[in-house]
Structure formats: structure tokens, C-alpha cells
Amino acid sequence: MIKARFSNWREGARVSTAWVVASVLFFPLFWMVLTSFKTELQAIEVPPRLFFTPTLDNFILIEERTDYTSYAINSIITSLGATLLALLIAIPAAFAMAFSPGRFTKDILLWMLSTKMLPAVGVLLPVYLLAKSLDLLDTTIVLVIIYALINLPIIMWILFTYFREIPNEILEAARMDGCSTWGEITQIVLPLAWAGIASTALLSIVLCWNEAFWSINLTAADAGTLTALVASFSSPEGLFWAKLSAVSTLACAPIVVFGWLCQKQLVQGLTFGAVK
């Protein structure tokens, strides 16, 4: 009986802790959305006001002064394009490393992951000059390439772990039946690791959508993404918190809804093999 009470208490403590952590993580998003419906004076009131008469003036002003749809389309194009490009590179590379590992396979994977430690600003100048010489500034092409490359190490690591979960005997049997390398990838590996690949793609889309540094520095009006739109509301006169919260809400809303709709697939894929 004492053991059962202790088990119930421990379970209750876990649930309470989960709720506390979730509330702490959710509060900034809640406050951002709340502030977006305030006036500028209400947004900077001290102490902050929780109950007020909401207004849509901030959203109307954003719609009048900016082309939100164009920025949103650019975010969709760059996120999907970069994810597709990264997967086209990572799938065959992860396949080779998982099923035909060499002496330095793990060293190469660690080296790839170490590139994520490089500050982006450290390579901004050469990347900017290269994009300028190729006439790619303010284009979605340069963002697709950059986003794919910066997310490639993470995608490689996750896919490599997924592919290692597939028994090598299946591929050996396929080779005995005359299956080619391309056939092994498309007919065996991809169907068996589809959940992992899908979750990796979802994670890559989220990372690309939230990337701001390269979008701000390499694009302007033509290829700017929603993160660049948010940055444009910072002015020398200061920050207009209500308008900034409104545009941030519009930028976050699509990816938050997307993540909520795909949360089951994302969690299932990540727990399938990436954390083992």
C-alpha cells in the first residue's frame, strides 16, 4: 500500500513538473499574442495589463504597409526547397555511411557536426561576396542553398541513426537477388525508414522557417522571408512592441499550426531511432 501511494505521488509529481515546464515555455508565445492585440501605450504599461479591450489595428497596419503574402510565400519556398535539397544530398550519403562504413566514418560525422559550432557571422563576408559575384543576392535560390547546407549536418546525423536501425541482412538478400544500389535505396531503405525521413524533413522545415540571420543579410524586398519582415519592424526610433508582437504572431502562426498538426508524426519519427 505504501508502495502504491509512493508510485501515485511520483506520477503526480511528474505530471505537475510537466505542466510547469510547459507553462514556462508557452508563456512567451501567449504574451506575444496577447500584446499583439494591445495599443502601443497598453503594450508598455507597467505593471502590464492582462485584461483590456482588444484591437486589430496592428494587424490592419501590417497588411496595409507590407506584403505579408509575398514574405510568407518566400518562407514556404525556401523552407521546402532547402529541405528537399538537403534530403537529396543526405539520404545517399547517410546510406553509404550506414551500410558501407569506412575507417573515418565517425570522424567525418563528428567533423560535419562541428561545423555547426562556427558562428554564422564569421563566414558572412565571403558568402555575401560569393552571392554578389553570382548575382544571387535577394533571391530565394541563395537562401535554399544556405539553409540546406547549414541544416545538412543535423539531417545527416539523424538519417544515419535511422538507417543503422535497418538490418544489414535485408540489403544483403537484395544484392543476392541482383538489386542495384539505387534499388536498395528506393525500394528497401526509403520505405523502411519513411517515418524517420518524414520527421527529419519536418524538423528541417521548422529550422529553415525560423532562420533569420541569412535572410536579413542576404535578401531585401524580393526574397525576404517572414523573419526578415519581423526584423524590419525594428527602427532607430525604438521598438513598437504591439506592432512587433503582431508581425511576430503572423510569422509564427503558420509554423506553429503546422507543428501542431504534425506533432504525432514528428514525435513518432524522432523516438523511432534518432534518440537511441
C-alpha positions in Angstrom: 0.0 0.0 0.0 2.9 2.4 0.8 4.5 1.5 -2.5 1.3 2.3 -4.3 1.0 5.6 -2.6 4.6 6.4 -3.4 4.1 5.5 -7.0 1.0 7.7 -7.2 2.9 10.6 -5.6 5.8 10.2 -8.1 3.4 10.1 -11.0 1.6 13.2 -9.7 5.0 15.0 -9.3 5.9 14.1 -12.9 2.7 15.5 -14.3 2.9 18.6 -12.2 6.5 19.2 -13.3 5.5 18.7 -17.0 2.7 21.2 -16.6 5.1 23.8 -15.0 7.7 23.3 -17.7 5.1 23.5 -20.5 3.6 26.7 -19.0 7.0 28.3 -18.7 7.8 27.5 -22.4 4.3 28.6 -23.6 4.1 31.9 -21.7 6.3 33.9 -24.1 4.2 32.8 -27.0 1.0 33.6 -25.0 2.3 37.1 -24.1 3.3 37.8 -27.6 -0.1 37.0 -29.0 -1.7 39.0 -26.1 0.4 42.0 -26.8 -0.4 42.0 -30.5 -4.0 42.9 -29.7 -2.9 45.9 -27.5 -2.3 49.5 -28.4 1.3 50.8 -28.1 0.5 52.5 -24.8 -1.0 49.4 -23.4 1.9 47.3 -24.5 4.4 49.3 -22.4 2.3 49.8 -19.4 3.9 49.0 -16.0 2.5 46.9 -14.5 1.3 45.0 -17.6 -2.4 44.9 -18.2 -3.9 41.4 -18.5 -7.5 42.5 -19.2 -8.1 45.1 -21.9 -10.2 45.8 -25.0 -8.5 44.0 -27.9 -7.9 45.8 -31.2 -7.0 44.7 -34.7 -5.3 47.9 -35.6 -1.8 46.4 -35.5 -2.7 43.6 -38.0 -4.5 46.1 -40.2 -1.5 48.3 -40.3 0.8 45.4 -41.2 -1.5 44.4 -44.0 -1.6 47.9 -45.4 2.2 48.7 -45.1 3.7 45.3 -46.0 3.1 42.5 -48.5 2.7 39.7 -45.9 1.7 37.1 -48.5 4.9 37.6 -50.5 7.0 37.2 -47.4 5.1 34.1 -46.4 5.4 32.5 -49.9 9.2 33.2 -49.8 9.4 31.4 -46.4 7.4 28.4 -47.8 9.6 28.2 -50.9 12.9 28.4 -49.0 11.9 26.0 -46.3 10.6 23.3 -48.6 13.3 23.8 -51.2 16.1 23.7 -48.7 14.7 20.6 -47.0 14.3 18.8 -50.3 17.9 19.7 -51.4 19.3 18.6 -48.1 17.5 15.3 -48.2 18.7 14.7 -51.8 22.2 15.0 -50.5 21.9 13.4 -47.1 20.0 10.3 -48.0 22.6 8.7 -50.3 25.4 10.0 -48.1 23.8 8.6 -44.9 23.1 5.3 -46.8 26.8 4.9 -47.7 28.0 5.7 -44.2 25.5 3.4 -42.5 25.8 0.3 -44.7 29.4 0.7 -46.0 31.2 2.4 -43.1 34.9 3.2 -43.5 37.7 3.8 -41.1 36.9 7.5 -40.7 33.1 7.4 -41.0 32.6 8.6 -37.4 35.3 11.2 -37.7 33.6 12.6 -40.8 30.2 12.7 -39.0 31.8 14.5 -36.0 33.6 16.9 -38.3 30.3 17.7 -40.1 28.6 18.3 -36.7 31.4 20.5 -35.6 30.7 23.0 -38.4 27.5 23.9 -36.5 29.8 25.5 -33.9 31.1 28.0 -36.4 29.5 31.5 -35.8 27.5 32.4 -38.9 28.8 36.0 -38.8 32.3 34.6 -39.3 31.5 33.5 -42.9 29.1 36.2 -43.7 31.5 38.3 -45.7 32.8 35.6 -48.1 29.3 34.2 -48.5 28.0 37.7 -49.3 30.7 38.4 -51.8 30.2 35.0 -53.5 26.5 35.5 -53.7 27.0 39.0 -55.1 29.5 37.7 -57.8 27.0 35.1 -58.8 24.2 37.6 -58.9 22.2 35.7 -56.3 21.6 38.4 -53.7 18.0 38.9 -52.8 16.9 35.6 -54.4 15.3 32.5 -52.9 18.0 30.4 -54.6 20.7 31.6 -52.3 18.6 31.0 -49.2 17.7 27.5 -50.4 21.4 26.7 -50.8 22.5 28.3 -47.5 19.6 26.8 -45.4 20.3 23.3 -46.9 24.0 23.5 -46.1 23.6 24.7 -42.5 21.0 22.0 -41.7 22.8 19.2 -43.6 24.9 18.1 -40.6 21.9 17.6 -38.4 19.9 15.8 -41.1 22.9 13.6 -41.9 23.3 12.5 -38.2 19.6 11.8 -37.8 19.3 9.8 -41.1 22.5 7.9 -40.3 21.0 6.8 -37.0 17.7 5.8 -38.6 19.5 3.8 -41.3 21.6 2.0 -38.8 18.4 0.5 -37.3 17.7 -1.3 -40.6 19.2 -4.9 -40.5 22.0 -5.2 -43.0 20.8 -8.8 -43.8 17.9 -7.3 -45.8 20.2 -5.4 -48.1 22.5 -8.5 -48.5 19.5 -10.6 -49.6 18.5 -7.8 -52.0 22.0 -7.8 -53.5 21.9 -11.6 -54.0 18.7 -11.1 -56.0 20.5 -8.6 -58.2 19.2 -5.4 -56.7 21.3 -2.3 -57.6 22.4 0.3 -55.1 19.7 2.7 -56.3 17.2 0.0 -55.9 18.3 -0.7 -52.3 17.8 3.0 -51.5 14.4 3.4 -53.2 12.9 0.0 -52.7 14.2 -1.0 -49.3 15.7 1.8 -47.2 13.3 4.6 -48.0 10.1 2.5 -47.3 11.6 1.1 -44.0 12.9 4.5 -42.8 10.0 6.6 -44.1 8.8 7.6 -40.6 12.3 8.8 -39.7 12.8 10.6 -43.0 9.4 12.4 -42.6 10.2 13.5 -39.1 13.6 14.7 -40.2 12.0 16.7 -43.0 9.5 18.3 -40.6 12.4 19.3 -38.3 14.3 20.8 -41.2 11.3 22.8 -42.3 10.9 24.2 -38.8 14.6 25.1 -38.6 14.5 26.8 -42.1 11.4 28.7 -41.2 12.9 30.2 -38.1 16.3 31.1 -39.6 16.7 34.8 -39.5 20.4 35.7 -39.8 20.9 34.8 -43.5 17.6 36.1 -44.6 18.2 39.5 -43.1 21.7 39.8 -44.5 21.3 38.3 -48.0 17.8 39.4 -49.0 15.7 42.5 -49.3 12.1 43.1 -50.6 12.1 40.5 -53.4 13.2 37.3 -51.5 12.8 38.3 -47.9 11.2 35.8 -45.6 8.9 36.3 -42.6 11.9 36.6 -40.3 13.1 39.5 -42.3 9.7 41.0 -42.1 9.8 40.8 -38.3 13.3 42.4 -38.3 12.0 45.3 -40.5 9.8 46.5 -37.6 12.9 47.4 -35.6 13.6 51.1 -36.2 16.1 53.7 -34.9 13.2 55.4 -33.1 12.8 52.2 -31.0 10.7 49.1 -30.8 7.0 49.4 -31.2 6.1 46.4 -29.1 2.5 46.0 -30.1 3.2 46.1 -33.9 6.3 43.9 -33.4 4.2 41.3 -31.5 1.6 41.4 -34.2 4.0 40.7 -37.0 5.8 38.1 -34.9 2.4 36.4 -34.3 1.8 36.4 -38.1 5.2 34.9 -38.7 5.0 32.2 -36.0 1.3 31.2 -36.6 1.9 29.1 -39.8 4.8 27.0 -38.4 3.1 26.6 -35.0 -0.1 25.3 -36.6 2.0 23.1 -38.9 3.9 21.7 -36.0 0.7 21.1 -34.0 -0.9 19.2 -36.9 2.3 17.1 -37.4 3.3 16.6 -33.8 2.3 13.0 -33.7 4.4 12.1 -36.8 7.3 14.3 -35.5 7.4 12.7 -32.1 6.9 9.2 -33.5 9.7 9.7 -36.0 12.2 11.2 -33.5 11.6 8.4 -31.0 11.9 5.7 -33.7 15.6 5.8 -33.9 17.2 9.3 -33.5 17.4 9.1 -29.8 18.6 5.5 -29.4 
